[in-house]
Amino acid sequence: MLLALLVWQAGGAQAASMSDQRAGPPDWAGDLRPIPADAWSRDRAAHLLERAGFGGPPQEINQLATLTPQQAVERLVNYHTIANDHLPPFDESNIFDPPVEPFPKSRVEAVRIARANGEAMGVTIKPGGDRPLQPVVNRFFYWLRADYLEVRRAAQWWANRMLTTRRPLEEKLALFWHGHFATSDAKLRDYRKSLNQLALFHEHGSGSFRDLLIGVAKDPAMLVYLDAGENIKGSPNENFGREILELFTMGVGNYTETDIREAARAFTGWTNDGLRFVVKPKLHDDGHKTFLGRSGNFDGVEIIDIILEQEVTARFIAAKLYRYFVHDDPSVELIAELGKRFQEGGYDIGDLLRTIFLSRDFYSPPAYATQIKSPVHLVVSTYRKLGLSEIPGVPDFNTVTRSLGQELFHPPNVAGWEGGRSWVTPALLLERGNFAREVLFPDIANFQPPDQRMPELNRKVAVKITQGYEISQATIERGPEMQMGAMDAGVSDNAMDGEVMAEVSMFNQMAGADEDFNTRYGSTHGWMEAFRRVKPIPRRAAQLSLTDMATAAGLQTSAEVVEYFAARLLRVPLGTDERRALIDFLSQELGTDEIGPALSYLEEPLRLLVHLIMSTPAYQLG
């Protein structure tokens, strides 16, 4: 890492200034006219693939470069015409037991239901003996743990889709909508709802925004996440009514509190029965409503149509898509024009993206190699550029992306991920460098699969259970208890705050005083049963040979090797000093500046070189 820091200091500024050499002229900024055919190049094809997907190996870029700009954009945007049947469906572990649904909001709620009804989640209270409520508590923790593990598998599966798809824009859009219509499995606690929502994004991600918005409003994941079951006639819950205006369509300042309340009334009675959308007429408010200056007996779909009539809606969505695919600082005039075209085009997402990707603006200096890669983009694009055919199990995909600030199926809140500069604090830059090292130099001997290892407290309890011993209250440390209580409450570690911690502490104190069950036994039994039923994630390191890449490319000198891997991995050209430092480093590691004499030991020096390239600030830009 020390040499990497020196390389950053030596060449970072020069590399940033050289990025304009590949971009179009400055007057292309803000120009929505199509890029001229004679301005198309391999590097601009690489820029398009980086933004409309996750980058790719040289052969994919070369294929796009042989097309015209119009053909290249159409190939990416009109992806439904491309066969993608090599992608396997999600291989479920069959962990779901129908009586689990509706799943209680907490362990306390599960116990309350069991005491009131004599059973909960399909498990009856024991008629006698010790801890009559223990089977109910065991079942509660089983589903929490099993869903947690299955969602990790689902994220690994989705990452493999991103890596191996022939439709990169389909996955890039699904990731965008996942952050825009953010729902977290930490609250859903049902991997099936998360996967069904992802399928909705795959189906409608590039189609009609109206169809997508209606689909989301009826989606069980969103209905559960924003408490639709509590939105009833006479007592509307304003969560969805507020978020559809503030975050999903119009933005702050373009509606009133009255509009929120009236929208909430229109969505009353919209709820779900498991994975099905249902409307409960008796709970729907069919009274007169006034919304955004319009009056009538509106339902949810009519509210959505009124929202789409507003010019600000088209501008808001166009601006968010632009910032995701182009850069963070579009002009007011540019967004106004994109919004106008978006609305006049019937909110066709694909048509808007065609305009953006073909525009001169998209290839102008402000848009070119200036975007900080999100953690998921960083990881997936790394594996694509290295030519991998599967997401490695070592390092763990979920652990890496979470440590970098983005965990699939777990947005931090309903606003999604902030993105942009929030991805790169000094600590996160160090983590990004550590990820690169874990890919190239995996510590397989000491790797412990996080999906096959229960927390320390539960391991201790598991040993005692299998030995038939009793656990005394005095052996329970408060710290790990709080961690387990957090999972009891359905809250991920990085989402816990003081209020949640206090609530979790109260839950555990209540459990310790109640001899009808033992929370810690339940947590441990839950882990043990979940491990038994959930299929493990395959674990092997990245299967790649940098030596094979170098020899296949016919590289003969250290300078050629540096140029090759920099071009393959970076969107920002190397600065002169940076390039020289890397060449000198490789020559020193090889003991020569010629590749031929070093072929028998070439792999490790190449991995050290690539680690340095992937640790630079330039590698964080796409």
N, C-alpha and C positions, 0 to 999 in steps of 0.2 A: 504493500500500500504506500510506502514512503516514496518509491520511485514514481508511482502513479500520481501522487500529489505534486512531485516535481515536474512531471510532464504537463499536468494541468496548468501550472504556473508558467511554464515555458511557452506553451503553444495555444492555450485556450483562447486568448484574445485574438491571435492571428487567425485561428480557425473560424471564429465567429465572423470576422471581417471578410473572409474568403467565401462565405456561404453565398454572397450575392453573385458570385461569378457564375453560378449555375442557375440562378433565378433569371426571370425576364427583366426587362428594363423597368426603372422606377415608375414610369407612367402607366404601367400595367395595373398598378394598385387601384382598386375600385372599378376596374373596367370589366363589365360582364360580357363583353363580346368574346366569341370563341377564339381560342388560341389558334394562330395560323398553322396549317399543316406543315409548313417548312420550318416551324419553330419547335416541332416535336423532336425529342431526343431520348436516348436511353435513360439519362438521368432524370428527365421529367416523367418518364414512365415509372421510374423507381419512386419518385415523389408521390405520384398518384396511387401506387400500390401501398405505400406506407400509410397514407391517410385514409384511403378507402378500404383498407384492410389492415394487415399487421406486417407489412413488408414481405420479403421473400428471398429465396436464393436467386443466383444470377440467371438461371434458366427461365424462371417465371418473369423476371423483368425483361429479359430479351424477347420473350413472346409478345409482351405488351408493346415493346418498342418497335416491333415490325408492323404494327397496325397504325392506322391513322389515329389522331386524337379522338375523333368521333367514335371510331370502332373500339378503341380501348375503353373509353368511358361506358359505351353501351354494353360491352362485355361484362363490366363490373356491376353496372346498375341493373341491367335486365337479366339478373342472375337466375330467375326462375326457369329460364330456358336451358340451363346447364344441369346435366345429370349430377346428382350428389348422393346416389344410392350406395356408395361405398361406406358412408358413415353409418355405424351401427346405432340402433336405438339404445336408450339408457337401459342397462342391465340391472333391473331392480332386484333387491335382496328379499323381496316378499316379507317385509317386516310388519306391514300394516295389518292390524286385526280390527275389523269393522266396529266392534263394541267400544273401541277406544274413543270414537267420535260421538258427540263433541267432546274434545279433550278439555279437561278442567284448566282454568287459568293459573292455578297454583296447586301445590301439594295440600295446602290448607283447604282449598275449595274441594279437592278430591275427597278429603276426609269428611268434610261437611256433607257432601252428596251421599257418601257411603253411609254415614250415620242416619241421614234422613230417609234413605231408600233401601237400606240393607245391602246395597251393592253400588259399585261405580266402575265404569269402563269395562263392564262385563265380568267383574270379579266380585264375588259375594263375601260378606264379612264371615269370618270363622264363627261357628256356633259355640265354641268353647276353646279352652287352652290358652296359651300365652299369646299375647299380641294379636288379638282378633282382627285388627285392621292392617296387619303387616302385608298380606297379599295385595291389598288395594294400593298401599304405598309403593310396593315393589313394582306393580304395573305402571303406576304414574312415572316412576323413574326409568323404567324400561323404555317407555316411548320417548321420553326426553333424550335419553342417551342414543337410542337407535336412530331417531330422526337426525340428531346431531351428526352421527357418523354417516348416515345415508346422504345428507346434504354435502358432506365433504366429497363423497363419491360422485355426486351429481356435478359438483364444481370441476372435478378432475375430468369427467366425461365432457363437459362443455368446453373446457380448455383444449381437449383433444379435437373437438370439432373445429375450434378456431385454428388449430395447427394444421389440420389435414383437409379442410374444406376446399372445394373448388369454387366456392362462392364467398370470398372473404368479406365482401360488403354486407352480406346477410348477417354474419356474426358481429361485425363491427357495429351495425345498426342495433342488433339485439342488445349489445353491451350499452349503447347509448340510451335506449329506452329503459333498460334495467336501472340506470341511474336517474332517468327523468321521472318515470313512474315507480319510484323506489318503494319496495317492500322488503322486509327482512324476515328470514326464517326464525330469527330470535324471538319474534312475536308470533309468526304463523305456526311454527312448530309442526309443520306438515310439508315434507319435501315434495309431495305430489302437487300441492298448490303452487309451489315455486316452479316446478317443472312445467306445469300447465301454463303458467304465465309466460315462461320463456318460449313455449310453443306459440303463444299468441304473438309475441314479438317477432318470431321467425315468420309467421304467416302474414302479418300486416306491416312489418317494419318499413317496407319501401312502398306501400300502397297508399290507400286513402287515410289521411289523418283522422277523418270523421269515423271511419270504421274502426280504426285502432282505439280512438278515444271511447267510443261506445263499448268496445270489447273490454277495455280496462275497467270502465264503470260497472260492468257486469261480472268482472273476474273475481272468483272467490278469494284469491290472494289479496286483492285490493279491498274487497268487502270486509274481510277479517281484519286486515291491517289497520283500516281506518274506522273500525267499529260500526259497520253498517247495521249489525244486529241491534244496536242501541238507537238507531235512527227511526223513530216510529211516530205516528200521528199523535199530536198533542205534546210530544216531548222530543223534538228533533235533535239529533246529534249533528253538530256542524262540521265535524272533521273533514268529511269528503267534500262538502259544499265549499269549505274554505280552501282546501288544497287544489281542487279542480280549477279554481280561479287564480289563486296566488302562485302555484307552482306548475300546474299542468298546462295552462292555456293563455292567461292574460298578463300575469305579473302584478306586483304590488302597485297600488295607486290607481287602478283602472276599474274599480268597483267599490261598492259601499258595504258596510256591515249588514244593511238591509238586504242587499243582493245575496250575501252569504246565507242569511237565514231563509230567504225565499228559495234559493237553490236547494238547501238542505230539505225543505219541505217537499220539494219535487221528487227527491230521491228516497223519501220515506217508504218503508216496506220492501225496498230492494235488499235482498239478503241471499244467503246461500244455504243449501242443504248438502253438506259435504262438498263435493266438487261441482255441484249444479247451482246455477243461478236461478233464483226463484223470486217472484213478487208476491207478497202477502197483502191482498187487497184490503183486508181489515186494518192493516197497519199503515196503509198509504193515505196521505193527506190529499184528497181530491178537491180541496177548496181553491178559491181564487188566489192567484199569486201575481206579484209585480216584480219583474226581474229585468234589470238593465233597460228600464224604460218601456218594457213590453208587459202587457197584462193578459192573463188567461188562466185556464186550469191546466197548468203545465205538468208534464211528467219529466223524468230524467232525460230522455232523448230530446225532447223539445227544448230543455234548458241547454243541452249541448249544441243544438242547432242555432240557438240565439247567440251563444258564445262564439260560434264560428262565423256569424255575420259581422262580428266586430273586426275592424281593420287591425286593431292592436293585437288580436290573437294571432293573425298571420305573421305579423312582425315579430312577436315574441317567440314563436316556434322557429321561424326562419333564422332569427338571431342565435338561438341556442344551437341549432344544427350547424350554423356557420362557425360558431366558436369551437364546436367539437371537431369539425373537419378542417378548418382553415386556420384562424388565429383569434386571439382574445379581444382585439380592438377594432372591430369594423366601424366604419363611419355611419352616422345616422342616415345619410342619403342612400348608402348601399343597402342597408337593412330595409329602408322604406321601399326600395325598388324590388328587392327579393320578396318582401312581404306581399307587395302588390301582385307580383307574378304568381306567388304561391296561392293566394286567395282566388285570383282570376282563373287559375288552373284547377280549381276544385280541390285544393289541399292535397294534390298528388305529391307525395314525398319523393318518389323516384324522379319526377320531372324537375323538382327543385334541385335535387342533387346533380342531375345532368347539367343544369345551368351552372351550378357552382364548379363542378369538376372540369367543365370545358372552358370556363372563363379564363381570361388573361390574369384576372385578379388572383386566381388560385395558384398561379405560377410566379407571382410577383414577389419582390424581396420580403415584404412583411409576412408573407405566408410560407416562405420557403425555409425548411429546416429550422423552424423557430418554435415548434410545439414540444412541450415537455411530455414525454411518454407516461401514460398512466402505468401503475404497477402491472396490471394484467397485460397491457400492450407491451411493456418492457419484457416481460417473461415470455409471452407467446412469440413476439417478434424475434427474440434471441434464438429460440428453438427453430423458428422457420428459417432464419438466416444461416443457422448452422446445419440446415438440411435434415433435421430429425423427423422421424415418422411417427413418434409418439411422445407425449409428455412424460418425462422421467418421473419415477417414483422417488428418486433421491436426487436433489432435495425435494421435500414435500411441497407441491404446488400451493396448497392452501396456506401453509405456514409462511412461505416466502411472501406471497402477495399480501397476507394480513400484516406481516412485519413491515411491509412497504406502504401500508395504508389503504389497501383495497382488497376486500374479501368477497368473492362472488356469493350471491344470495344473502349477503349481510351488509347492505348499505347502512351508513351510520345513522340515518334518520330519513324522514319522508322527503327531505330536500336532496337526497343522494350525496354523491361525493363532490366536494368543492372543485377539485381538479386544479389545473394550471400550476402556479408556483407553490401551491400547498403540497405538491408531490415531492419537493426537493428542499428539505431542511438539511443542515449539516449532518445530523444523525441519519437521516434517510439516505443521503448520498453515500455514507459509509455502508449502510445496509445494502444498497444497490451494488456496491463493489463486492461485498461479501457474497451476494447472490451469484455474481459472475464466478467467483472462486469456487463456490459449492458446485456449480455446473461442471467446471473444468477439472477440479480436484476434489471430487466427492469423498467424504469421510465415511465410507460404507461400513467399516468395522465398528464404528461407534454410533451409527445411525439407529435411532429408535423410532419406528413408525408411530406417529401420533394417533393414528386411528386404531391402534392395537395396544394401547397402553393407558390404563386408568390412572387418575391422579394419585399422588402418594398416600393420602389418607385412606382412600378406598382400597389400595393394595394391602395396607396393613389390616384393614377390616376383613378383606377377602381371605387372607391367610388364617385369621382367627376363625372365620366361619368354616373354612374347609377343615380345620383342626377340631372343630366342635367346641371351641371355647367361647366364653362370654366376654364382652368388651365392657370394661367399667367406664363410667362417665369421665373419670379422672384422666383417662388416656387420650381424650379427644382434645387436640389443640384448636384454639379458637380461629387461628388464621385459615387453615385448610377448611374448617367448617364453613366459614364465610364464603369461600370459593364455591363449595358444593351448594350452599344455599343460593348462590347467584344463579347456578344452572337450574336449581329447583324453580326459581322465579322466572326462568326463561330468558335470562339476560346474559349476553356474552361478557367475557372478562373485560374487554376493552370498552364496553358500554356502561359499566357500573359506575354510579356516582354515589355521593354521600347519602342521598335519600334512599336509593335502592339498598345500599349496605345496611342502613338502619332497619329497613323493612325485613331484609334477609335475616338479620340478627334476631329480630322479634320472632320470625317464623321458627328459627332453630331453638330459641329458648322455649317456645311453646311445645315443640316436638320433644325436647328433653324432659319436660314435665309430664308428658302424656305416656303412660305405660301401655297403651293400646297398640303402639307401634314404635319402631326405632327408625328415625330418618336416615341415619348413617347405614344401617343394614339395607334399607330400601335403595339408597343410592348405589351401594356396592352390588346388590343383586341386579339393579338396572344395568350397570356396566357389564356384568358377567353375562347376562342374557343377551344384551345388545351385541357383544363381541361374538357370541355364539351364532347369532342370526344374520348379522350384517357381513356381506362379502368384503374381504380385505382388498385394499388398493394394491395392485401389483407394484413391487418395489425393485427397480433396477436403475442404475445410473444411465446418463445419456450415452447412447451408442453412436459415437462419432470418432472419426480419425482425421485430424487436421493434416497429418502427413499425406494421407490419400488426396485431400483437397489440393495441397501444394504440388504434389507430383502430377496430378491430373491436369493442373493448370500450367504445367511445364515451367515452374518457377526455378530459377537457378541461383539467385543471389539474395542476400538479406534485404536489400532495397526492394526487390521485386516482391518478396514475401510481405513486407510491410505495406506496400501499395495495394497488393491483392486483398489482404484481410481488412485494411482500412476501407477500401472501396466496397467490400462485401458487407461490412458491419455498420459503417457510418453514413449519415446523411450530410454531415458537415465535413468538408475537405480538411485534411491535416494541414496545420501550419508548418512553415519551414523548420523551425526549431523543434517542434513536436515530432515531425517526421524524422529528423536527424537523431533525436534522442532515442526513438524506438529502433531505428536501424542499428545504432551503436549498442543498444541493449541486446538485441538479438545476436549480433555478431559476437558479443562478449560471451553470451550463453553457449553459442555454437563453437567458439574457439576459432572461428573462420567466418568470412563473409560469403563463402560458397556453400551451396546446399548439398551438392553431391557427396562430399566427404562426410557430411553429418547425417546422412539418411538413417543410419542404424540407431541414432539416438535423437532424432529430430522432434518427436512428438512432444516431449516435456517442454523444451524451449518454445515451441509453437504455442503451447497452452499458456505458458507464462506471458508471451507476447499478446495473445488474444485477451487474456485477463486484464492486462494493462489498457488495451484499447477499450474494452468494455467497462473499465472503471473511470474513464475520462468523462468530464462534463459533456463533451460532444456526443457521447453515446446515449445520453439521456434525451437527446433531441431527435425528433422525427419530422 
